């Protein structure tokens, strides 16, 4: 199985969705994995898995904010899948 360390800046929507599904109320100290990388730097991460890959997503305050904002963005869609955003009208003269 492939293992990938990912920084929050490089999260794909797929990984972010898995994180929000696995940790809907956020992650706690018990969810954090601590290890040292090849440069002997201490890393803290949370884990999400697909069939082929284990993703270790580096923990930071930005990760928590990103997860929270992603979850809020999902709430902007109504039950029919239409979003509540208003698009500006095109004011170009023909």
PyMOL commands that set and color helices and strands:
alter all, ss='L'
color gray80, all
select helices_A, chain A and resi 8-10+13-22+29-31+61-75
alter helices_A, ss='H'
color red, helices_A
select strands_A, chain A and resi 2-6+33-36+42-49+53-58
alter strands_A, ss='S'
color yellow, strands_A
deselect
rebuild
show_as cartoon
